[in-house]
Amino acid sequence: MSVTTTNFYGKIYISDDAIATVAASAALDCYGVVDLASKRIGDNVHELFKKQPVGKGVKVVTQENRIQIDIHVVLKYGVSISAVAESLKRAVKYKVESFSGMIVDSVNINVVGVRV
């Protein structure tokens, strides 16, 4: 799926992959986030043989110009999980909304692991 908006110049389509790329970039910029983690085994096998996908660990669902984002992260050992998760939600929501001009309904953070 993709998000669609119309303005004076015509229609603009933003793919879910583009939104996932922006969300992944925003997530990796947050303090305490070490890496994004894939939940599917096929993605992990794919990473061994190819370049790491930019939107790995991010799932984007768009419905009628509303965006829902699920992010799977690995956090740094010793940080407050709730504080990092709240900061991550705010940062991803802000960056995706400013990028796409659409409303982000929810950002769900799934902490997969902790790394020293």
C-alpha positions as CSV (number, residue, x, y, z in Angstrom):
1,M,0.0,0.0,0.0
2,S,1.0,3.6,-0.1
3,V,-0.1,7.0,1.2
4,T,-1.7,9.4,-1.2
5,T,-2.2,13.1,-1.0
6,T,-3.3,15.6,-3.6
7,N,-2.3,19.3,-3.9
8,F,-2.3,22.0,-6.6
9,Y,0.4,20.2,-8.6
10,G,-1.2,16.8,-8.6
11,K,-1.1,13.5,-6.7
12,I,1.7,12.4,-4.5
13,Y,2.2,8.7,-3.6
14,I,4.5,7.7,-0.7
15,S,5.4,4.0,-0.5
16,D,5.5,2.1,2.7
17,D,9.2,1.4,2.1
18,A,9.9,5.1,2.0
19,I,8.1,5.6,5.3
20,A,9.9,2.6,6.8
21,T,13.2,4.1,5.8
22,V,12.5,7.4,7.5
23,A,11.2,5.6,10.6
24,A,14.3,3.4,10.8
25,S,16.6,6.4,10.4
26,A,14.7,8.3,13.2
27,A,14.9,5.2,15.4
28,L,18.6,4.7,15.0
29,D,19.2,8.4,15.9
30,C,17.6,8.0,19.3
31,Y,19.8,7.6,22.4
32,G,19.8,4.1,23.7
33,V,18.9,2.3,20.5
34,V,21.7,0.0,19.3
35,D,20.1,-1.7,16.4
36,L,16.9,-2.6,14.7
37,A,16.0,-6.3,14.7
38,S,14.0,-8.4,12.2
39,K,11.3,-10.7,13.5
40,R,11.3,-13.0,10.5
41,I,14.0,-15.6,10.0
42,G,14.0,-15.0,6.3
43,D,15.2,-11.4,6.9
44,N,18.1,-12.6,9.0
45,V,19.2,-15.1,6.3
46,H,18.8,-12.3,3.7
47,E,21.2,-10.1,5.7
48,L,24.0,-12.7,5.6
49,F,24.2,-12.6,1.8
50,K,23.1,-9.1,0.9
51,K,23.4,-5.6,2.1
52,Q,21.4,-4.8,5.2
53,P,17.9,-3.6,4.2
54,V,17.3,0.0,5.3
55,G,13.9,-0.6,6.8
56,K,14.7,-3.8,8.6
57,G,12.8,-4.1,11.9
58,V,10.1,-1.6,10.8
59,K,6.6,-2.6,9.7
60,V,4.4,0.1,8.2
61,V,0.6,-0.3,7.7
62,T,-1.3,2.4,5.9
63,Q,-5.1,2.7,5.9
64,E,-6.9,5.6,4.3
65,N,-3.9,8.0,4.8
66,R,-3.4,7.0,8.4
67,I,-0.1,5.4,9.3
68,Q,0.7,2.7,11.9
69,I,4.3,1.8,12.6
70,D,5.8,-1.2,14.5
71,I,9.4,-1.1,15.3
72,H,11.6,-3.9,16.7
73,V,14.7,-2.5,18.5
74,V,17.7,-3.7,20.5
75,L,18.5,-1.3,23.3
76,K,21.8,-0.4,25.1
77,Y,22.3,-2.1,28.5
78,G,21.6,0.2,31.4
79,V,19.1,2.6,29.8
80,S,15.6,3.1,31.0
81,I,13.5,1.1,28.7
82,S,10.3,3.2,29.2
83,A,12.2,6.5,28.7
84,V,13.9,5.3,25.5
85,A,10.6,3.9,24.2
86,E,8.7,7.2,24.8
87,S,11.5,9.2,23.2
88,L,11.6,6.8,20.3
89,K,7.8,7.1,19.8
90,R,7.9,10.9,19.8
91,A,10.9,11.1,17.4
92,V,9.5,8.6,14.9
93,K,6.1,10.1,14.9
94,Y,7.5,13.6,14.4
95,K,9.9,12.7,11.6
96,V,7.3,10.6,9.7
97,E,4.6,13.2,10.0
98,S,6.9,16.0,8.8
99,F,8.2,13.8,5.9
100,S,4.8,12.5,4.7
101,G,2.4,15.2,5.8
102,M,0.1,12.4,7.0
103,I,-1.1,11.5,10.5
104,V,0.7,8.8,12.4
105,D,-2.0,6.9,14.4
106,S,0.4,4.8,16.5
107,V,4.0,3.9,16.9
108,N,4.5,0.5,18.7
109,I,7.9,-0.2,20.1
110,N,8.9,-3.9,20.6
111,V,12.1,-4.3,22.6
112,V,13.7,-7.5,21.2
113,G,16.9,-7.5,23.2
114,V,19.5,-5.6,25.2
115,R,23.2,-5.3,24.2
116,V,26.2,-4.4,26.3
